[in-house]
């Protein structure tokens, strides 16, 4: 299977990677839906309620208590998956990383074209004056983090009840439509509208890498049930040779 995936990569000039929480679990960032994920841990309210726009507005301090403890893994480092994708971009083969993750590890690894469907913990803005704040400011604050102007600071992450950013979504659709090879990894493909992006792929080969089965396994050209970091650690990012 690894040899087949390597061959597909070596034959492709326009690769798009679409990733979910499973890409970051090997960096010790828990996902949401696995047995050990956030959804299976006990809180006073379900995580999907705490991470909603309504909860943020009505119970902002409680939102931040959860957010600081569970959503700010600033010490996390890129794993083999992030590093390989950065090398694949440098090799001239990967055109974009489309991610559902908000941890910024793709950028830490060196990837440049990263389309963050659900936003990023690394961007936080005042709701009153739009001043930018880094994640360390949120981490080190207490109660409700406030701007110098007195406004409440909100992370630029997509909360439940909020829509995806139109510009990011449009760019993702563009890259997926242009891709020859699409590699989907570390995602259950059950979260919409993100999972619906697969319908825009018109390229030659679809590869799925995930520990568990997904609803799209039967439509893929290659399915590997394993961790994405383990798979990518076996591959080589061969530089693209120009036809000139």
Secondary structure, DSSP 4 states (H G I P E B T S, - for coil): -HHHHHHHHHT-SSEEEEE-GGGTGGGT---SSSTTSGGGS--SS-HHHHTBHHHHHHSHHHHHHHHHHHS--TT----HHHHHHHHHHHTT-EEEEEES--S-HHHHHT---EEETTEEEEEEEETTT--EE-HHHHHH--SS-B-TTSPBEEEEE--BTPPPPHHHHHHHHHHHHH-SEEEEES--S-STTGGGGGGG--SSEEEEE-SS--TTGGG-SEEE-S-HHHHHTT---PPPPP--
